[in-house]
Amino acid sequence: MINWIRIGWNTVERWLDRLAPVVDLVVRLYVAKIFFMSGLNKFQDWETTLYLFQEEYHVPLLPPEVAAVMGTSGEIGFSVLLVIGLFTRFAAAGLFLLNIVAVVSYYDALKDSPAALQDHLEWGIFLAVLLTYQVRQLSLDYWIARRHSRVDQ
């Protein structure tokens, strides 16, 4: 009986290992879409973005104009890196930090919306997973590392 359980579990593990790169890609695409669309909206309506950073998003330690440029370019740039899987951990760290700054900066507006806070928590968890897991096959990071390891041998 124990042998059958072990054989069954080994089969499940093999399937999970095969699915891991796909799940990694889906998580990267999901998170990237959210931040990319947010950055794109900010970029397309720059006057409103500057107003929001001056009046509503109180980013600590940065002038509103600098925070707007950094936030918008970070959302767009890090998202693109996540999609192609290049510097994945760096991009995930950047978006993780942006997510924290967003929650801290406009917590007063978010505190009345449990769903919005839940979204930020969910995105933070996904980004933390991307930060801590090893690079998967469906990313440029993986192929660069693989090619680099062949050159070193």
C-alpha positions in Angstrom: 0.0 0.0 0.0 2.8 2.5 0.9 4.5 1.7 -2.3 1.4 2.6 -4.3 1.1 5.9 -2.5 4.8 6.7 -3.1 4.4 5.8 -6.8 1.2 7.9 -7.1 2.9 10.9 -5.3 6.0 10.6 -7.6 3.7 10.8 -10.6 1.9 13.9 -9.2 5.3 15.5 -8.5 6.5 15.0 -12.0 3.3 16.6 -13.4 3.7 19.5 -11.0 7.3 20.0 -12.0 6.2 20.1 -15.7 3.5 22.7 -14.8 5.8 24.9 -12.7 7.2 26.9 -15.7 3.7 27.6 -17.0 2.4 28.7 -13.6 5.5 31.0 -13.3 4.7 32.5 -16.7 1.0 33.0 -15.9 1.9 34.7 -12.6 4.4 37.0 -14.3 1.9 37.9 -17.1 -0.9 38.5 -14.6 1.1 40.8 -12.4 2.8 42.5 -15.3 -0.6 43.3 -16.9 -1.9 45.0 -13.8 1.1 47.2 -13.3 1.6 47.9 -17.0 -2.0 49.1 -17.4 -1.7 51.3 -14.4 1.5 52.8 -15.7 0.0 53.2 -19.2 -3.0 55.0 -17.7 -0.7 57.4 -15.8 1.4 58.0 -19.0 -1.7 58.7 -21.2 -3.2 61.3 -18.8 -0.1 62.9 -17.5 -1.8 66.1 -16.2 -4.1 64.0 -14.0 -1.2 61.9 -12.9 0.8 64.9 -11.8 -2.3 66.3 -10.0 -2.9 62.9 -8.2 0.8 62.8 -7.1 0.6 66.4 -5.8 -2.7 66.1 -4.1 -3.6 62.5 -3.3 -0.6 60.2 -3.4 1.7 61.4 -0.7 4.9 59.6 -1.6 7.3 60.1 1.3 10.7 61.7 0.6 10.2 62.5 -3.1 8.8 65.6 -4.8 5.5 64.7 -6.5 6.9 65.2 -10.1 9.8 62.8 -9.4 7.5 60.3 -7.8 5.2 60.4 -10.8 8.0 59.8 -13.3 9.6 57.1 -11.2 6.3 55.3 -10.4 5.0 55.5 -14.0 8.3 54.4 -15.6 8.8 51.7 -13.0 5.3 50.2 -13.6 5.8 50.1 -17.3 9.5 49.1 -17.4 9.5 46.4 -14.7 6.3 45.0 -16.2 8.0 44.6 -19.6 10.9 42.8 -17.9 8.5 40.5 -16.1 6.7 39.5 -19.3 9.9 38.6 -21.1 11.5 37.1 -18.0 14.6 39.3 -18.1 16.0 40.3 -14.7 12.9 38.7 -13.3 13.9 39.0 -9.6 15.0 42.7 -10.1 11.7 43.5 -11.8 9.7 41.7 -9.2 11.6 43.6 -6.5 10.9 46.9 -8.2 7.2 46.2 -8.5 7.1 44.9 -4.9 8.6 48.1 -3.7 6.2 50.2 -5.9 3.3 48.2 -4.4 4.4 49.0 -0.9 4.9 52.6 -1.7 1.4 52.7 -3.3 -0.2 51.3 -0.2 1.7 53.5 2.2 1.2 56.6 0.0 -2.6 56.4 -0.4 -3.6 54.2 2.5 -6.2 56.8 3.5 -8.0 56.1 0.3 -7.5 52.4 0.4 -8.5 51.8 4.0 -12.1 52.2 3.1 -11.9 49.6 0.3 -11.1 46.1 1.6 -11.1 44.8 -2.0 -8.4 47.3 -3.0 -6.2 46.4 0.0 -6.8 42.7 -0.8 -5.6 43.3 -4.4 -2.4 44.9 -3.2 -1.8 42.1 -0.8 -2.4 39.5 -3.5 0.0 41.3 -5.9 2.6 41.5 -3.1 2.4 37.8 -2.5 2.7 37.0 -6.2 5.7 39.3 -6.4 7.3 37.7 -3.3 6.9 34.3 -4.9 8.7 35.6 -8.1 11.4 37.0 -5.9 12.1 33.7 -4.1 11.6 31.0 -6.7 14.4 30.0 -9.0 14.3 31.0 -12.6 12.0 28.9 -14.8 12.4 27.6 -18.4 9.9 30.1 -19.9 12.0 33.2 -19.3 15.0 34.9 -20.9 16.9 34.6 -17.6 16.8 30.8 -17.8 18.1 30.7 -21.3 20.8 33.2 -20.6 21.9 31.3 -17.5 21.8 28.1 -19.4 23.9 29.5 -22.3 26.3 31.1 -19.8 26.8 27.8 -18.0 27.7 26.0 -21.3 30.3 28.7 -22.1 31.9 28.3 -18.7 32.3 24.5 -19.1 
